[in-house]
Amino acid sequence: MAEHLNPATLDFIRQHASDDVRQLALHRAPAEVDMRAALQQIEGRQLAARKLPSCAATDGLLFPPRLSLEQCSSEATAAYKRHIIEQAHRRSSPHISNGSATSFFIDLTAGFGIDFVAIAPLFNRALYVDSNPELCTLARHNLPLLGLTSAAVRCATAQDILKESPQAELIFIDPARRDSAGHKVALIEDCSPDICVLQTYLRSAAHLVLIKLSPMLDLTAALRALQGIQQVHVVSVGGECKELLLLMSSSPEIPIDDIPITCIDLSTQPHPLPYSASDLTTQQPALSFTRSEEAAAPLVLANSIASFIFEPHASILKAGAFRTLCQRFPVRKLSVDTHLYTSDSLISDFPGRTWRVLGHSSFSKRDLRTFLGDTRAAELSVRGFPLSVTALRKQLRLSEGGQTHFIATTLADGQRRLLRVERSA
C-alpha cells in the first residue's frame, strides 16, 4: 500500500521497473526495501502494460497480487460492458440518466476495479464492494487516481450488501470460478457467490443486473438456472473467447430460445481511461441471433472446397451460431462437425478469419508427396479432423515455422483434405 511503501522501496520499484521479477527475487533485499511489496508492484505494472495499458501509465497506481490481475477484465472488455449498459439505458431504462441524483451503481465483486472504473461514471453514485481487505485498501488508493473521487468502498460480501436491501439501477457481479481447492468449475452453481441462490435478491435490489461468467461455463445450463435474462453477450478478444455477459432485469421473462445473443470480437487496441462508447473498436461487426433462429435455419453444406475458407471467431463458436452464418452470409459449411465455411467470393465483413485457398489434397501418400513437394516447415492447424496437430506434423514430417500454412479438415462426404491457404486481408 502507498502509505506502507517507504522511500527506499519506492526507489527500488522505479529503478527495477523493467527487470525480470524472477531474477530479482533471487537477490537479497537491499536495506529498508520491502522486497515482497516491491516485487508485487514491479510484476503488476509489467502485467498491466499488456492488459491494462492505461492503468500501467497512471503514476502512483498500485497493483494487487498476480492472480487478481490475471482474473480481472481487460480494458477492452470493460469498455464493452459500459457499452452494454449505455445501450440498455436508452432502450429499457429511460429513468436512468447520466448524473441523475438518484442513479446508483453497485459492483458486488469489484476486485481490481477495472469494470467498476468503466461503468461507475455513468451513475451519480457508485459503490465498490469486495470481500478481500487488501483489494479494498488498494481501491481506496487507486480509484481517485482513475478519476473516481467520490466512489464509496466497502469491504463486505455480496450477500452482506444484498441483506441491506439496497435499491440500485445497476448491480454488476462477477462470481469466482474456482472452488476452495483452486480448481476451475464448469457450472454456475459452483461459482462463488452462487448467483442461482442470490438471483431473487439481485432482481429485487436493482433494475438491471449484469453478470460476468467465464467462457468455460455451460451457457445453456446458466440460462436454464437463471431467471430474467434479457440479453447474452459472448465476447472474444483477438480471436480468444474471454467472457459471457448476461443482462438480467426485473422485466417479464423471455423464453430461453428467444433471448438475443450477441457475439463480438474486440480488437486488442487499448481503450484509454475514462472509457466511452466511442473508444469501442472491434475486429468485425457483431453477430446477433436467437436460438430459435438458429434451430429454424437450414444447414447449407458445401459440395466442394471453393476459393475462400472462413473460420468464425471464438465467440460465435461458443454461442453455436453455425446455421445462422449460412443465412447471413453467402457461405456453405464444409461439414456438420467442421466449423469452417467456404465461398467463391471474398466476404469482407465475415465475423472471423478469412483464408484464400491455394490448393488442397487428399491424404493418399502419392497425392501428399506431390502436394507437399519440398515443403519441410509450415504452420499447421486442424479443424474437424481426427488427428492432433502434433500427430499430423509427425505423419507429414513437417516442422514448425515457415511461410506456408496448412489446414487439415473433413468434408461433408467424410473425405479428409489438406488445404494450403494464406490469410486474406
N, C-alpha and C positions, 0 to 999 in steps of 0.2 A: 504494500500500500504506500501511496505517496508520502504520507506522514511518517511512515516507518522506514523509508529508504534514506539512509544517511548520505551525506555528500560523497563519501568515498564509494559507496555502492552506485550512486547515480553516475559518477565519473567513469567507473568500470563499465557500466552499461553502454555509455556513449563511446568509449574507446574500443569496445569489442562488439559493436552492433552488427558487424558483418562476419564475425568469426564463427567457426564450427562449434556448436554448443557441446557436442560430444567430446571434442578435444579440450575445450575449456574446462569441462567437468573433471578431467584427469589431473588438473593442476591444483595446487594448494591455494586456498583463498588468500589474497593479499590482506594486510592488516585493515580491520574495520569494514571489510567488504562482506555483506551478506550474500554469500555465493549462491545459495539456493534461490533467493529472490532475484538476483541478477540474471541467472541462467533462465529463469522463467520469463523474464521480461525480454531478454535477447531472443529467445526462441519464439515467443509470442509475436514480436514485431516482425520477425522473419516469415512466420506463417501468414500473418496478416498481409504482408506485402503482396502475396499471391492471391489471397482470397478476399481480403478486405483492404484494398489499397488506400481508401480514404481514411480508414482508421489508422493504418500504418503511418500515414502522412500527418496525423494530428499530433502536434507536440504535446507531451505530457500525458498522453493516454497510457493507461496501464492495462496489462493483459492477464487473463486467467491461465490456469494450467492447460496443457496441450489438449486434453480430452474435450474441454469446454469449447475450445476454438475449432476442433475438428467437427464437433456436433452442431455448431451454430450455422445459421444461414449465411450464404454469400450475399454480397451487396446486390448482385443481380436478382436473386430470388426474393430478397427483402423488398426491392423496388417493385417487383411484380405483385407481391401481397398488397402493397399500397395501392397499386393499380386496381386490383380486385375490389378493394374497399371503396375507392373513389367511384368505380362503376356502380357498385351496389348502392351508394348514396344517391346517385342520380336516378336509378331505376326503381328501387324498392324501399328506400328510406328517405323520403323527402323531408322528414322532420330533422334529419341530421344535417347540419351545415357547418362549414369551416368556422371555427371560432365561436360557435353558439355557446351561450352562457351555460347551457345545460348539457353540452356534449361531453361524454365521459368514456374513456377507453381504459380497459384493464388487460394487461398481459400477465396471465397466471403462472407462466413458466418462462420468465424472461431471459434467464441465462446471461450470456454476454451482452444481450440487448440490441442486437442488430435489427431484428424485426421491430422491436419496440421503437427504436430511433426512426425507422422508416414510417411507421404508422402514426405515432403519437402526434406529430404536427397537424394532423387532420382534425384534432379534437382540442377543446378548450382545456380539459383536464385529462391527465394520464397517470395511471398507477402501474409502476413496475413491481412485480411480485416474484420472489424466488425463495426457495427453502434453504438455499446454500448461503450462510452468512458471509463467506468470502466474496461471492459474486455480488451480494448486495452492497458490501463495502466498496467494491470496485465501481458499481453502478453510481453510487453517490459521488464518487470522484469523477467518473467519466462522462456522465450524462450532461453536466453543464458545459464540458469541453466540446460536446457534439451539438450544442445549441438548445438543449432541453433544460433550461434553468429552473423551471417551475414543476418539473415532474416529481411525483412522490415515489418513495421506495419503501417497500415493506418486506421484511424477512418473515415469510409465512408459507404454508402450503396452499394449494388451490382449494382444498377442502375448507381450510380455515376462513379464507376470504368469502367463499360461497355461503358459509354458515351465517355471515353477516347480512345476507340478502341485499347485496348491492344492486343498484339499477343503473345499467350502463347501456350505451348504444352499441358498443362492440366489446366482446371478450375474445382474446386470442389465447390458444392453448396448444402446446407442443409437448405431448407426453413422451417421457423417456422410453426408448425402445430396447432396453436391456433389463434382464432380470437381476435378482440380488447377487448372482454369481458373475454378472458382467456379460452374459451370453445374449445375443440378439434374439428377439422374439418375433413371431410371424403373425400373431393375432392381436387385434386392437384391445381385447380384454386383458391381455397380459402386459400392456403398457402401464406406465405409472405417471400420473394418476389414471385410473380406469375411467375413460370417458363414458363408457356404457352405463356405469353406475351414476356418474355425475350429470348425464345429459339433461335430465329433468330440471336440475338446479341451474344448469347453464342456460337453458332456453327461457327460464323464468327470470333470470338475472340480466339478460341482455337481449336487445332486439336482433342482433346478429352475433354469431359465434364463428370465428374462423379457426379451423382445426388443421394443424400440420401433422402429416403422417409420413413415415418412411416409405419409399417406393418398394421396399421389400415386403411390406404388409399386403395382405389379401384385400384388394379394393372391394370385391363383391361381398365378402364377409363383413367388411366395415359398413357398407351401405345397408346391409340387412340388419346390422346391430344398432344402427343409429337412426333416430327419427328427425324429421325436419330438415333433411339435407336438400338444399335448393340448387347447388352448383358443385361440380367437381372440376378441379384443375390439376392436370398431370404435367409437371414441369421438368424439363431437362435443360441442361446447360452444356453447350459444346458437344452434344450427342450422348451425354450420360444422364439417365433419369435421376433426379435429385429429390423431388418432393411430390407428395399427394396432398392437395389442399381441398378441404371440404368446407363449404359455406353452409352453416346451419342457421335456421331462423325460427321464429315463432309463427310464421305464416302457415297456411294449410299445407298438408303433406303432398309431395309429388311422388307418384309411383316410381320405383327404382328404375324401371326401364325408360322413363321419360325425363330423368334428371339430365340436364345438359352437361356434357363432359367436354372440356376444352383441353386440347393437347398443344403445348407450346414449347419451342426450343429457344432459349435465350442465348444471346451471344455472351462471350466472356469479357466483353468490354466493360470497364469499370463504370459504376453508377455513382457519381460523386454525391456526397452529402451536401446540403439536405436533399433527399430524394424528391423527384417529381415525376409525374406520368410522362413528361417529355423526355426523361432520361431513359425510358424503357426501349431497349433495342432487341431485336430478335434475329435469328438465323433465317427463318422462313415465317410466313403468315401462320397464325394459329389455325388449328382444325377443330371445329366443334361438331358434335354429333350426339345422338342418344342411342341407348342400347336397342330400343325398338327399331330405330332406323337401320342400325347395323344388322339386326336379325332379319329385317324385311328385304335388305339389299341382295340382289343375286350375286353370286361369286363368278367373276369373269376370269376363266383360266386361259392361259396362253397356249397356242398350238406349237409355238417355236420361240426361239430367242430372237428378239428384234434388235434394233440398233443401239438402244439405251437400256440400262438397268437402273432401277430406282429402289433405294433402301430407306424405308421410313425411319424417322428419328425415334429415339428411345421412348419418348412419352407416348407416341402412337402405338408402339409395340406393347407397352404396359397397359394402355387403355383397351387394346384389342379392336381398333377401328380398321380391320382388314378388308372387309367387303365395301365399307364406305369409301375407301380410297378409289375403288374401281368406278364408283358413281360420281365422285367429284373430279376425277382426272381421267384422261384417255389412256389408261394403263390396263394391263392384264397381269394377273398373278401367275407366277411360274408354277406353283402347285398349291394344294390346300395347306400343306405344312411348311412351305418355303415362303418366308415373308420377304420376297423380292418381287418386283413388278417390272414389266418390260413394255416398251413402246418404240415405234419407229420415229417418233417426234421428241425433240428436246422440250421438256416442260420446266420452264424457269422457276415456277413457284411451287414445285412439288416439295412437300414438307419432309425433307430428308436429303440423303446424299444421292448424287447422280453420277453414273458411270457410263462412259462410251465403250461399247463392245468392240474390241479389235479382232476378236476371233474366239472360237470355242472348239472343244474336242471331247470325244468320248474318252473313257478310261481304258480302252484296249491298249496293250503295250505298244503296238505298232503306231496307233494314232498319237499316243502321247510322245513317242520318240520323235515323230515328225513335228508335232506341235511345240514341244519344248525346245527343240533344236539344241543350241549350245548354252541355253539359259541355266545357270548354276545357282543364282541367288535371286530371290524375289520376295515381295510382301505377299502373304497368303491369308485368306480368310475362308471360313466355311459357313454356309447358310443352308439349313435343311439337309445336311449331309451326315452320313453315319460315322465318319472319322473325325477325330480332333485335328487341330492344326498341327500339333506335334507329330501325330501318327502319319498324317498325309505328307508332311515335309520329309519324313523318313522314306515313305514309299516313293515320292517323286525325286528324292535326293536333291532337295533344294535347301540352301542355307538362307538365313535371314538377310534382308538388305536388298540393295539394287533398286533400279528404277521401274521394274516390271511389277504389276500387281495381278494376282490370280484370285478368282472366287470359285470355290467348288460348291456345287449345288445339285438339287434334284428337280427334274421337270415333272409335269402333271402325269405323264405316262410312266413315271418311275425311272427314266433314264438319268444316269449320273453324268454331269457335264463339268468340265473345267473351262472357265471363262478367262480370257486375257482382257483386262479392262484398264482404262485410265480415267482419272477424275475429270468430270466435265464442269466447267465454270457455270 
